[in-house]
Amino acid sequence: MFSDYIVYVDESGDHDLVNISPNYPVFVLAFCIFEKEAYVTRTVPNFQRLKFRWFGHDTVVFHEREIRKQLAPFKFLQNQEKRAQFIGEMNALIQDAEFTVIAAVINKDRLKGRYADPGNPYEIALQFCMERLYRFLSENGQTDRTTHCILERRGKKEDASIELEFRRICDWGNFGRVHMNCLDIQFLEKSANSCGLQISDLIARPIGLAEIRPHQRNRALKIIEQKFRRGANGRANGYGLKIFP
């Protein structure tokens, strides 16, 4: 049986601990958890409508980097008025979409400075997110069903390494020593026009920027904060957001 949820996963930054960028010294992994019925009946159609309004078709793929740098097919964002309108509509779509965020932010400078053998930031973040995803599914009575985690393909070797780590974490390699046999992993081509993957791509970087420059204006984060998984105490930290170390 399949669960009522599907999870789209994306990242921001890289997991290189040798050459750490001073401008973005973090690695972010973001899990966006969608309830399937709401996803297919509201989120996806609304995302397509946004594309039809601005491009006349729904084949364009939203990538945060291309939008931020105003690259094709988003060159029209160089016009300040159009940019303000488009970003406003895109932010409204994400705000209205029903999904839960679980994210891990790995501060690479602190990680490298604190541990003699720091490990792989991607693998550390993956474990943090999977553990919290499992608790979310348990709270919603879904651990007896299969939940798919959808990741963007990055390369044959990298994908194989990620899948191996994913299955290791499922097979007792987690903090609670729980067998997470309800989780499965699937990879999707970069060119695939997946609404869920595009949304996860849009939210990962603002989460990282909040860690690097906490006092800088971050409109996107104000929306994302409403989506974080929270504990009974209302806190996101430790529940929907893990910052390490």
C-alpha positions in Angstrom: 0.0 0.0 0.0 1.1 3.5 -0.7 0.9 6.3 1.9 -1.2 9.5 1.6 2.1 11.5 1.3 4.8 12.1 -1.2 8.1 13.8 -0.5 10.2 15.9 -2.9 13.8 16.6 -1.9 16.3 19.2 -3.1 19.5 20.8 -1.9 21.3 24.1 -1.8 25.1 24.4 -1.7 27.6 21.6 -2.0 29.0 19.1 0.4 32.6 19.9 -0.3 34.6 20.5 2.9 37.9 21.3 1.2 37.0 24.4 -0.7 34.3 26.1 1.3 32.7 29.1 -0.3 32.9 32.1 2.1 29.7 33.4 0.5 27.7 30.3 1.1 29.4 28.0 3.7 26.4 25.8 4.3 24.7 22.8 2.9 21.0 22.6 3.0 18.7 19.6 2.4 15.0 20.3 2.2 12.2 17.7 2.3 8.8 19.0 1.1 6.0 16.7 2.2 2.8 16.9 0.2 -0.5 15.2 1.0 -1.3 13.6 -2.4 -4.9 14.7 -2.7 -4.2 18.3 -2.0 -1.2 18.2 -4.3 -3.0 16.9 -7.4 -6.2 18.8 -6.9 -4.8 22.3 -5.9 -1.1 22.7 -5.9 -0.3 21.3 -9.3 -3.1 23.0 -11.2 -2.2 26.4 -9.5 1.4 25.9 -10.5 0.4 25.2 -14.1 -1.9 28.3 -14.1 1.0 30.5 -13.0 3.1 29.1 -15.9 0.3 29.6 -18.4 -0.1 33.3 -17.3 3.5 34.1 -17.6 4.8 31.9 -20.4 1.7 30.7 -22.4 2.6 27.1 -21.7 3.5 24.9 -18.8 6.7 23.3 -20.1 9.1 25.8 -18.4 10.9 24.4 -15.4 11.4 26.7 -12.4 14.9 26.7 -11.1 15.8 29.1 -8.2 19.2 29.9 -9.7 17.8 30.9 -13.1 15.1 33.0 -11.5 17.5 34.7 -9.1 20.0 35.5 -11.8 17.3 36.4 -14.3 18.5 33.9 -16.9 16.4 32.5 -19.8 13.5 31.9 -19.8 13.3 34.4 -16.9 15.1 37.3 -18.5 11.9 39.3 -18.4 12.6 39.6 -14.6 15.2 42.3 -15.5 12.2 44.6 -15.7 11.6 45.7 -12.1 7.8 46.0 -12.4 7.4 42.5 -13.9 9.8 41.0 -11.4 7.9 42.4 -8.5 4.6 41.0 -9.9 6.0 37.6 -10.8 7.8 37.1 -7.5 4.6 38.2 -5.7 2.5 35.7 -7.5 5.1 32.9 -7.1 5.3 33.6 -3.3 1.5 33.6 -3.0 1.4 30.2 -4.8 3.9 28.7 -2.3 2.2 30.3 0.6 -1.2 28.8 -0.5 0.3 25.4 -1.3 -0.3 22.7 1.4 2.9 21.1 2.4 5.2 20.5 5.4 8.9 21.3 5.4 11.7 19.4 7.1 15.1 20.8 6.5 18.7 20.3 7.7 21.3 23.1 7.5 25.0 22.0 7.9 27.4 24.8 8.7 30.5 23.4 7.0 33.0 25.7 8.7 31.8 24.7 12.2 31.5 21.0 11.2 35.1 21.0 9.9 36.4 22.9 12.9 34.7 20.8 15.5 35.3 17.2 14.3 38.5 15.5 13.3 36.5 13.2 11.0 33.5 15.4 10.1 31.8 13.1 7.6 29.8 14.0 4.5 27.4 17.0 5.0 24.9 15.4 2.6 24.8 12.2 4.5 24.5 14.0 7.8 21.6 16.1 6.6 19.9 13.1 5.0 19.8 11.2 8.3 18.5 14.3 10.2 15.7 14.7 7.6 14.8 11.1 7.3 14.5 10.7 11.1 12.1 13.6 11.3 10.2 12.4 8.2 9.7 9.0 9.9 8.3 10.7 13.0 6.0 12.8 10.8 4.6 9.7 9.1 4.3 7.9 12.5 2.2 10.8 13.8 0.0 10.6 10.8 -0.5 6.8 10.9 1.5 6.1 7.7 4.4 3.9 8.7 2.6 0.7 7.5 2.6 2.1 3.9 5.3 3.1 1.4 6.2 6.8 1.1 8.3 7.7 -1.8 11.1 10.3 -1.6 11.7 11.9 -5.0 15.2 13.3 -5.7 16.6 14.9 -8.8 19.2 12.9 -10.7 22.8 14.2 -10.3 24.9 11.5 -11.9 25.1 7.8 -11.9 27.9 7.6 -9.3 26.4 10.2 -7.0 22.9 8.7 -7.2 24.2 5.3 -6.3 26.0 6.7 -3.3 22.9 8.6 -2.1 20.7 5.5 -2.5 23.2 3.4 -0.6 23.2 5.9 2.3 19.4 6.2 2.2 18.9 2.5 2.5 21.6 2.3 5.2 19.7 4.9 7.3 16.5 2.9 6.7 18.2 -0.3 7.9 18.8 0.8 11.5 21.4 3.5 10.6 19.5 6.2 12.5 19.4 7.7 15.9 16.4 5.8 17.1 17.6 2.5 15.7 14.3 2.2 13.9 13.8 0.1 10.8 12.3 2.7 8.4 11.0 0.1 5.9 8.2 2.4 4.9 10.5 4.8 3.0 11.6 4.4 -0.6 13.7 6.5 -2.9 13.2 7.4 -6.5 15.3 9.6 -8.8 13.9 11.9 -11.5 15.7 13.5 -14.5 16.7 17.1 -14.1 14.6 18.0 -17.1 11.4 16.5 -15.6 8.7 19.1 -15.1 7.8 18.0 -11.5 5.9 20.7 -9.5 7.0 19.2 -6.2 10.7 19.2 -7.1 10.5 22.8 -8.4 8.9 24.0 -5.1 11.6 22.2 -3.1 14.2 23.8 -5.3 12.8 27.2 -4.6 12.8 26.9 -0.8 16.2 25.4 0.0 18.4 28.4 -0.6 16.3 30.9 1.5 16.7 28.5 4.5 20.5 28.5 4.0 20.6 32.3 3.7 18.8 32.6 7.0 21.6 30.8 8.7 24.4 32.8 7.0 22.8 36.2 7.3 20.1 36.0 9.9 19.5 39.8 10.0 19.1 40.2 6.2 15.6 40.6 4.8 14.4 37.3 3.6 10.8 37.4 2.3 10.8 33.8 1.1 11.7 32.6 4.6 8.7 34.3 6.1 6.5 32.0 4.0 8.7 28.9 4.5 8.6 29.4 8.3 4.8 28.7 8.2 5.5 25.3 6.6 8.0 23.9 9.0 7.0 20.8 11.0 6.6 21.8 14.6 6.5 20.1 17.9 3.7 20.3 20.5 5.5 23.3 21.9 5.2 25.1 18.6 8.9 25.1 17.9 10.3 24.4 14.5 13.9 24.0 15.7 14.7 20.3 16.2 11.4 19.3 14.6 11.2 20.8 11.1 14.6 22.5 11.1 17.9 21.0 12.2 20.9 23.2 12.2 24.2 21.4 12.8 26.6 21.7 14.5 
